[in-house]
Amino acid sequence: MGSEERKKTKNLKIITLLISGLMTVLNLGQWFLVSIIGWTEAYSFGKKDAKPYFYKSADLFALVNLYWGLLFLAFFVLSLLAVFSKNKKLIISALTLNLLLVAGYIYHGSMVVN
């Protein structure tokens, strides 16, 4: 494998781990803030504005973020296994699955209830 190929593979590894890692921290962080610490002042739970359905209550918001956080954590672990396997096809597969999961996350967040 040439120097350029190693650099591309390294970048794929970094991007794959960053996506799932950051999304894990984002979602589990939101769950922790709302569910464990009880910090809800920054959110408008229960108001009638057009927003995703899971803003109906703090508990529902925390639960949805916990589920997404655990799902992204599972993908982070799978991505780590792909990175340590040093198989480029597995790394590309992990990156593709992570991007699809992010697309699902964005779609889920766009489900607005009036």
Secondary structure, 3 states (H helix, E strand, C coil): CCHHHHHHHHHHHHHHHHHHHHHHHHHHHHHHHHHHHCCCCCCCCCCCCCEEHHHCCHHHHHHHHHHHHHHHHHHHHHHHHHHHHCCHHHHHHHHHHHHHHHHHHHHHHCCEEC
